[in-house]
Amino acid sequence: MQTIETALSPKIKTEPVPYLDLPAQLHGLRPEIDAAIARTLDHCSFCLGPDTARFEKDFAAFIGAEHCIGFNSGTSALHVAMRLLNIGAGDEVITTPFTFIATTWAIAYVGAKPIFVDIDDATFNLAPELIEQAITPRTKAIMPVHLYGHPFDVDPILAICRKHNLPMVEDAAQAHGARYKDRAVGSFGAMSCFSFYPGKNLGACGEGGALVIPKEGAEFDRRARALREHGSSVRYYHDEIGYNYRMEGIQGAVLGVKLKNLQKWTDERRRVAKRYTELLADTPLQLPREAVGAESAWHLYVVRHTRRDELKKYLEVGGIGCALHYPLPLHLQKALAHLGHQAGDFPVAEKAARECLSLPIYPELTEAQIQRVVKVIRAFFAKTR
Ligand SMILES: Cc1ncc(COP(=O)(O)O)c(C=O)c1O
């Protein structure tokens, strides 16, 4: 077998494709973003302010929900979701072990226990058929994640929630613009949370997040606004222990500009995913596929292979950026060792963690760049057999 370095042709080596290209996205929007930030500076509306309020309205409309509350991160929004549901010590929340750890932080922050349920091998999302056996009298909510932008299977999970009278909290941090049965994700649960971390499909120029409440949520809305502002609805009067979780005015202004482009960007991500799927169809990679009724927002395009680590190194040497989401499932994380899990507890998640590899995907990715990524992948399988 040739080494990875000698197997790469010099031509392939010369044309890098970054994993993420935020400058490409910002470039075209700079005049509008500069003007929005300048307006915030002129008004000194640094915390919340009119641009954040406008963005909240516009984002609620985009999702098809009644309420949106801006936060300083998706993690904060998830934390407040747990508080709104009065989840606390001794309670359990069912969730996935295969997600970014912030999903679980929210449960841990209120002193509750995350109860992991293994994932579906095809979609990487919580497996609905495994949920019911994890429900106990202490279960207070089910929190699935629309991982990589692909909707989880909403209907069967909602049916379980209704049967057991449990709220569903959607972690939609990666899924702005994804649809399930032609309805935007984030509009199904009792509430949903989004992240506007810069690399997300809708990213701020800094940190940001939102809590979305589909309907009949006036009381949740009122309390969430108070919780993000030190537990206070009337200045200097504090009704419960709260946080400083306000969205910055500048982020509200930037997100307002970017939101206008989100549908176009989602369409472009769908173009990239479609091309990868066409061009990689006859390779040994296991490719991501949309489930019936699901329209992914393609936050990530995650392929699978047993020789993932070798392929990753080969791509990197060939100038192709790639990443692992996620190399270690949550039940095996040191921070959650107190839960007492061990290897083998969630075998589907563990296998996914060993095999997954995220390829570059963003709206600005050109056909030539896609071809380059595919070429290096093909070279890997041709030359390192
Ligand atoms: C699935 C998921 N949940 C929650 C979060 C937390 O969002 P934030 O980074 O904005 O706090 C993220 C962000 O990476 C995420 O991917």
PDBQT file of the ligand as one rigid body, heavy atoms in Angstrom, charges set to zero:
ROOT
HETATM    1  C1  LIG A 401     -27.267  20.360  18.516  1.00  0.00    +0.000 C 
HETATM    2  C2  LIG A 401     -26.815  21.609  19.215  1.00  0.00    +0.000 A 
HETATM    3  N1  LIG A 401     -27.437  21.988  20.332  1.00  0.00    +0.000 NA
HETATM    4  C3  LIG A 401     -27.083  23.108  20.982  1.00  0.00    +0.000 A 
HETATM    5  C4  LIG A 401     -26.057  23.903  20.543  1.00  0.00    +0.000 A 
HETATM    6  C5  LIG A 401     -25.663  25.093  21.356  1.00  0.00    +0.000 C 
HETATM    7  O1  LIG A 401     -25.696  26.284  20.659  1.00  0.00    +0.000 OA
HETATM    8  P1  LIG A 401     -24.688  27.477  21.030  1.00  0.00    +0.000 P 
HETATM    9  O2  LIG A 401     -23.338  27.090  20.540  1.00  0.00    +0.000 OA
HETATM   10  O3  LIG A 401     -25.266  28.642  20.292  1.00  0.00    +0.000 OA
HETATM   11  O4  LIG A 401     -24.728  27.656  22.488  1.00  0.00    +0.000 OA
HETATM   12  C6  LIG A 401     -25.390  23.563  19.366  1.00  0.00    +0.000 A 
HETATM   13  C7  LIG A 401     -24.305  24.413  18.864  1.00  0.00    +0.000 C 
HETATM   14  O5  LIG A 401     -23.305  24.030  18.413  1.00  0.00    +0.000 OA
HETATM   15  C8  LIG A 401     -25.758  22.370  18.690  1.00  0.00    +0.000 A 
HETATM   16  O6  LIG A 401     -25.134  21.993  17.585  1.00  0.00    +0.000 OA
ENDROOT
TORSDOF 0
